[in-house]
Amino acid sequence: HPAPTETYTETKSSAASDVYKRQLLGLALLAIGFGGTLPSIASLLSRVSPPELQGSVLGIGQSVGSLARIVGPTLAGVVYDLRGIEWPYLGGAWVAAAAFLVALTLRPVVRGRT
């Protein structure tokens, strides 16, 4: 509770500052996550694609990732509006589980020794 001498704007400003700090922390964690994930995805795509198709596969991988970063939050917002707060997270968990299962089936391309 605010002290009796504090004004409403000081209390509101403090709450806005806390929200801003949380957003910065979340964005920092997101940047760290992307920094660790995206190179791993590129490496995986490179290993499972034939040498003559690596450029195409990596380009398509980048395109799909970009599309997912556009469609994912938009779709999550619609699901949130229609179903409630837990459903976007459950949908994200299902997508992550499906991606994990697909990743388990991937095998590196065997390359001849030169």
C-alpha positions in Angstrom: 0.0 0.0 0.0 1.3 3.5 -0.8 2.3 5.7 2.1 -0.2 8.5 2.8 2.3 11.1 1.5 2.7 9.4 -1.9 0.6 10.7 -4.7 -1.4 8.6 -7.2 1.0 9.4 -10.0 4.1 8.3 -8.0 2.4 4.9 -7.3 1.3 4.5 -10.9 4.8 5.5 -12.2 6.4 2.9 -9.9 4.0 0.2 -11.2 4.8 1.1 -14.8 8.5 1.0 -14.0 8.1 -2.6 -12.6 6.2 -3.7 -15.8 9.0 -2.1 -17.9 11.7 -4.0 -16.0 9.8 -7.3 -16.4 9.5 -6.7 -20.1 13.2 -6.0 -20.5 14.0 -9.2 -18.6 11.6 -11.2 -20.8 13.1 -9.7 -23.9 16.7 -10.5 -22.7 15.7 -14.1 -22.0 14.1 -14.3 -25.5 17.3 -12.9 -27.1 19.4 -15.5 -25.2 17.0 -18.3 -26.3 17.0 -17.3 -29.9 20.8 -16.9 -29.8 21.2 -20.5 -28.7 18.4 -22.0 -30.7 18.8 -20.5 -34.2 22.4 -21.6 -34.8 21.4 -25.1 -33.6 18.5 -25.2 -36.1 20.8 -24.1 -38.9 23.3 -26.8 -38.0 20.7 -29.5 -37.8 19.3 -28.5 -41.2 22.8 -28.4 -42.7 23.5 -31.9 -41.4 20.3 -33.6 -42.7 20.4 -32.0 -46.1 22.4 -33.2 -49.1 25.3 -30.9 -50.0 23.8 -29.8 -53.3 20.6 -28.7 -51.5 22.1 -27.1 -48.3 21.5 -23.5 -49.5 17.9 -24.1 -50.4 17.2 -26.1 -47.3 18.7 -23.4 -45.1 16.8 -20.6 -46.9 13.5 -22.5 -46.6 14.3 -23.1 -42.9 14.8 -19.3 -42.3 11.6 -18.6 -44.2 9.6 -21.0 -42.2 11.0 -19.6 -39.0 10.2 -16.1 -40.0 6.6 -17.1 -41.0 6.2 -18.9 -37.6 7.3 -15.7 -35.8 4.5 -13.8 -37.6 1.7 -16.4 -37.6 2.4 -17.9 -34.1 1.7 -14.8 -32.0 -1.3 -13.8 -34.2 -2.8 -17.3 -33.9 -2.0 -17.4 -30.2 -3.9 -14.1 -29.7 -6.9 -15.4 -31.5 -6.9 -18.6 -29.5 -6.5 -16.6 -26.3 -9.6 -14.5 -27.2 -11.7 -17.6 -28.1 -10.6 -20.2 -25.5 -8.8 -18.4 -22.6 -5.4 -17.8 -21.2 -4.1 -21.4 -20.9 -4.9 -22.5 -24.5 -2.1 -20.6 -26.3 0.4 -22.3 -24.0 -1.1 -25.7 -24.5 -1.1 -25.2 -28.3 2.6 -24.1 -28.1 3.4 -27.3 -26.1 1.7 -29.4 -28.7 3.6 -27.8 -31.5 6.9 -28.2 -29.6 6.1 -31.9 -28.9 5.4 -32.5 -32.5 8.6 -30.7 -33.6 10.5 -32.9 -31.1 9.1 -36.1 -32.5 9.9 -35.0 -36.0 13.5 -34.1 -34.9 13.9 -37.7 -33.5 13.3 -39.1 -37.0 16.0 -37.0 -38.7 19.2 -38.7 -39.7 22.4 -37.1 -41.0 23.2 -37.4 -44.7 26.1 -39.8 -45.1 28.7 -38.0 -47.1 31.5 -39.7 -49.1 35.1 -39.1 -47.9 37.1 -37.0 -50.3 
